């Protein structure tokens, strides 16, 4: 199709990729002056999008078929546009408001709260016959990226609403003690001083470079070093939490949003393995895995697995051998979820100390990523400067063309538009099957039936090189975008407004 539109121009047969220059003519100018004068911008978007060097950026088969179906229905005169709710973005100002819902949300965001509150009420009414409230123990590498803190904020608000119960956190990845102290301060600032925070392992088999932005702007909530002695060892905390759950005849959800070194170490001891077998209900991960010849294999390309691939495989094998249900939320689902940076700007304005921190670290993290993309050693071969400008910024979509001089990092800051919240997706996925079903986060698999396993679910199936298998984005991103946005805003607004929790209201 591309060759038909361009008459064979701008295509490199040797590398089978789009060539940005053809006979001294740049594709950007050709696209504007020739193609877009004859064809719609939308058509060009879909065709060029299919040629992206990054697998996860290409349009999948289902998206293309949906688009073609829409176009054909327009020509047939049968197209019916979906009704848009023009009040969704207006302030939420009902005549009678549930006291659990913060002021300052939009109608759409408050609608998320209303659904979650109904889910809690439905669970309570059903009792033992219904969905149980997940009791969550989380292992996280707080401060490495902003997404770990966004996950904690979502969990905090889900806990306040009674959707989940937080049993504790373990912070790993060198320097684990500093990450745990960071987490202790964050939990205290969110009104959760009784939720324990443990000090985990080094998290990685390789040295981890601590970047400048990780611990920048933390003075307003970071506890003094003297409080380190209050924080338990991570393995001890896991033991305590699981023993307590078993004693109370409950099971826990394990949420893994960082290296699996700690949980693998716990599962490798006789005592830890027995506690997990008796006290573990299900596992929710941010990462990646797939079945290969009947064996659950940790994807080494997933960053959290890559920190300690041996530990990751130990725990994946443990899950499979003990028939522990699991779900993994991958980068495919994350990249489909475009959360605007205006959410962090909103949170900064709440004056809660975590708001300014998140905004500052987001700019620092995105700037660091861009500089890395501009270097000769990007994070991945395809994550080059042009890739970053197209996929992680609004530079090109704001009228700039691919052949224009590329911006400096300072010039690009206003064009950082999306929050990449890997861990927040998994955190919300851990809120219970009824939550996942209510918001319709997961769609049926279409192109990857090999990923359909009754016990181990993949949300956002990544492509495979050998044998070649395509992406299957079995994920519905708009509701996830809305839920994360609502919970992030509400987590800080509820603190600033002194709102009660369901636990307080039922006391």
C-alpha positions, 0 to 999 in steps of 0.5 A: 500500500505504501509503495502504491501511494508513493510510486515506489519511492522512500522504501529501502529494499535492503533493510525493508524499512521506510527511507527518510530521504529519496533523491534528496527529497525528505519524506516529511516534505513529500508527505505534506506537499504530495501525499496529504494533498491527495489522501487523508491524513488519517489514511497516511497515519495508518499506513505509516504506523504499520511501518514503525520499527518498534513492534509495540508501536505498530497498529495490530490487525484488529485495530486495522480491521476496525478502522476499515470497517468504519471507513466502509460503513461511512461509504455505505451510509450505515455508519452511526457515531458513538454518542459522546458524553459532553458532561464527562469532563465537567466538575462533579457536583451532584446534589447528594455526594458520597463522603468517600468521593473527593471534591475536585474530580470530573464527572467521569473520574467520580464515576470510577469511584461510584463503581468501586463503591458499588463493588465493595457493597456488592461484595459485602452483600454476597458475603462468602459467596461473592468475590473476596477483598484482596489482601495485598503484599507488594514488592516494589523498587520505589524511586527507581521510576515514578511508576512505583509511586503511582502504583502505591497511590492507586493502592492507597486509594483502593485501600481507603475505599475498601476495595483492597487491604494493604498488608505491607510493602517490601522495597528492593533494588540497591540502595534498598534501605533508602528505597524502603525509607522513601516508602515509609515516608510516602506511606506516612504522608498518605495517612498509612503509618500502620502499613509496614515497609520492609527492606528488601534485597539488592534486587539485581545481579548487576550494579544499579546506577542511581540516577539524579532524579530518583531521590530529588525533591524528597525532603518534604516527606523523607524520614530521617535516617534514624528511622531505618532501625524501625524498618524490618528485613524484607524476608522477615516481613514476608514471613510475618505477613504470611503467618498472620494471614494463615492464622486468620484463615486468609490468603494473600495476593502477591503484587510483584512490580520490581525484581523477583529476587526477594520472592524467589529467595523466600520461595527457595526456603523450606519455611517460605515455600510452605507459607506460600503454598498455604497462604498465597491466593494469586499473583499479579506481576508487571513483567512478562511470561509465556508458555513454551512446551508446557512450561511457564517461562519468564520473559528475559526482555521484561525489565523486572525479570531481567534484574535477576532472570534466575530468580524470576524463573525460580518463582515462575516455576514455583507458581506453575508447579503449585498451580497458583493463579497469576496475571501479568500486565506487560509493556504492551498494555502499558504503552497502550495506556496514554495518561496525560502529564497534566495529571501530575500537574494537577497533583502538583497543585494539590500541595501534597508533598508527593505531587511536586515530587512526581512532577519533578521526577517525571521531567527528570526521568523523561529528560534522561530517557530522551538523552539516552535515546540521543546517545550511541547507547540507547536503552534498546536498539530501536529506541532512538531519537526519532523513535522517542520524538514519535512515540514518547512526545508530542513533538511531531504531532504538534506540527513538526516534521521528521526532517526538521532539526531535532529539539534539545532536551530543554526544548522538548520538556513542554512536549512530554505528554504521557505518563508511562505507568507500568506498575499502576496497571498491575496494581489496579489488576490486583484489585480483584477479578470483579474490578477487572470485569466491571471496567472491562480491562481485558479483551479476548485474544484474537491473534495469539491463541497460544497465550490462552492459559486457564491459570496464567493470564497475559494482558498485552501479549508481546511479539515473539521472534522465534518462532515469529508470533505477533502482538495481541493487545487484548487490552482495553486502554481507555477505562484503565486510563480513566481509573488511574487518572481518577485514583491518582488525583483522588489519592492526594485530594482525599488526604488534603481534604481529610476524607475518611475511609470505609474502615473508619466509617464502619468502625 
